Amino acid sequence: MKTDKQLQKDVMAELSWESSINAAHIGVEVEQGVVTLSGYVDNLAQKWAAERVVKRVGGVRAVAFDLAVRLAGADRRTDTDVALAVVNVLDGASTIPKGAIQVTAEDGVATLRGEVIWDHQRQTAESLVRGLHGVANVINMVSIKPKVSLMAVRSEIEAALKRRAHLDAQDIHITVEGDAITLSGKVHHWIEKNLAIHSAWSTPGVRSVIDKLVFV
């Protein structure tokens, strides 16, 4: 097992190695395997890239962010320009219904509100906005709108789990309460766990998936 000092060294080296990140102003602290990033980066894309970089370092147990986005003068845009850019990129997304998501912008922070049918639409919207020039942060308040009764598709979820080659559906239990799905029982690998969660989120109308799966 790596010491905190070695882990700090590895994280700093990985951040410096990643060409998409200017790590000159990023501080790294490690305590019991928990990595804290502080300081600032030049744009939101670098902030999210830093998260991905740290998570791929072996030995990292968790990541805490105290990392600010400090836009340079050339990267700053008015809130009107930011809002227009967000609206345009969302309107151009074929998987997101036009007008489903409303946008506000304040001090470079884009807030998304509205309702969509699928969770992947909610995630796609946030991902698209993150990469826009002049956006300092994204607050995703988009909710999932139920399309059909979850009880009616419970059998379909179980069937989807059984179709997965890596998944033993007999050890996974599914309960439905309102618009929430709870997965419990046993899995043998991370791939089984991820497939089960993905199948649950793929159900129209799901607002939350509670993961109580355990490894055996």
N, C-alpha and C positions, 0 to 999 in steps of 0.2 A: 504494500500500500504506500502511495506517495505521501510524503510529508507536506504540510501546508506551504513550506518554503519552496519545495520542488514544484508543487502544483502552481504556485504563483509564477514561478519562472516559466513553466510550460505555457500558461495562459498568455503571458506577456509576449512570449516568442510567437505564439500562434496569431495573436492580434497584429504583431509587426509583420508577419509573413503574408497576411491577407492584403492583397493589393487594393481592394475596394475600400479599405478603411484607413483613415488618417489617425493612427493611434498615439500621436504625439501628446495629446491632452487627456488620455485615458489612464486613470489610476486603477490598480488591481490590488485588492486585499483578499486574503483567504483565511478562514477560520473553520476548522474541522470539516474541510472539504467544501464549504460554502463560499462561492466566489462573489465578491461585491465589486462592481464596476462603478467608478465615480469620474467626475470631470465632464467633458463635453465632446461632441462630434459635430461635423460640419452640416449634416443633414440627417433626415429621418432614416433614409436607406442605410446609412452607415450604422445607426443605432441598432436596427434590426439585424444587420449583418454581424455586428459584434455579438449579439445574442446567439446566433447560429454558430459562430466561431467558438465561443466559450463552451457551448454544449457538446462540441465534438472532441474536446480534450478529455482524455481518459482520467478518471478519478474525480471529476466534478460531480458533486452530489446535488447541488442546487445553485441557482444564480440569482443575485439580487441586483437591481439596477437603480443607481443614483446618477444616471447618465443623462445629461441635458443635451438638447439640440440647439446649437448656437449658429444661426444662419449668418453667413457672410453678407456684406452689403449687396453684392451682385446677385445673391440668391434670394434676397427678400422680395416679397410681392405684397401688394395690397390685399386686404381681406376680400375685396370684391373680385380681384383676379384669381385668388385661391378658390373662392366659391364657384366661379365660372369654370375654372379648370376641372374641379371635382364633378360638377354637373355634366360637363362634356364627356369626361372619361366614363362616367356611369351610364350616360345615354348611349355611348358607343359599345357597351358591353352586351353582347347578344344573349347572355344567360340571365341578365337582370332586367325585369320589366321596367319600361320607361315610366318615371314618375313614382315608382314604388319607394324610393329613398329620397328623403329631404335633407338638405345640406345647410349648415351654418358655419361661418368661419369667423374666428376672433383671435387676433394676434398670431396668425398662422396655424392655429389649431382648428382642424376640420372635424365637425361633429355630424355623425350620420344618424338619422332617425327614420322610422318607417317600419313596414312589415313586408316580409318575403315568405315564400312557401318552403324553401329549402335552406338548410344551414350552409351549403356550399355557396349559395348566392350571397349570403351575409359575409362569409369569409372572403369571397372574391372581391366584393366591394371594398372591404378594408385593404386588401392586398393592392388593388389598383390605386387607391388614394395614397397609400404609403409612398409610392414611388414618384409622386408628382413633385415637380420643382416648386419650392417655396412652402411646402407643407412641413410644419415643425412637429406636429403630432396628430394622431387620429383617435377620436373617441367614438367607438362603435356602439350605438344604442339601438341598432336595428333588431327587431324581434322576429320570431318565427310565427307565422299565422297558420293555425290548424286548417287543414284542407278536408280531412275526413276523420272519422272517429278512430282513435288509436286502437280501441278494442277490436275493430273490424279487421285490422291489419296485423294483429298479434300472430296469427298463424302464418302470415307471410314472412314475418321476421324470423320465426323459427325455421321456416323452410329455407330462407336465405342463408342462415347459419349452417344448416345441414349441407348446403350445396358447396360450401367452402372445403377445399381438399385438406386444409391443415386444421380444420376445426372439428372437435367432437362436441356436437350440440347437446348431447345427452347430459353433459356435465354442467351446462349453462342454463340458468333459470331466468325467465323473463317475467317481470310484473309490470303492469300498466296502471297508473293512477292519474286520471285526467290527461294532461299532455306530457307527463314525465314517464320515462322508461327506466327501470332499474334492472341492471344485469348483475346477477350473483352466481355463485358456484365456482367451478374450478377450471383453470386452463393450464396448459403445459409450457407454452411459449409466448413471447411477446407478440408474435404474429397472430396467434389465436385471439389474444386480448384485443389487439387493434382491429382485427376483422369484425369481432363482435360489436365493438363500439361503433365502427363505421357503418355496419348494417343497421344499427339502431338509429343513428343520425340520418340515414338515408330514407327513413320513413317520413312521408309528408306530415307536417303538423307537429313534429317533435320540437319541444321547447327546451328540454333538458334530458340528459342521459346521466344517470347515477351509476358509477362504476364501483361495484362491490366484489369484483372478480378477484380470486386469489390464485397464486401459483402453487402447483404441486410437483 
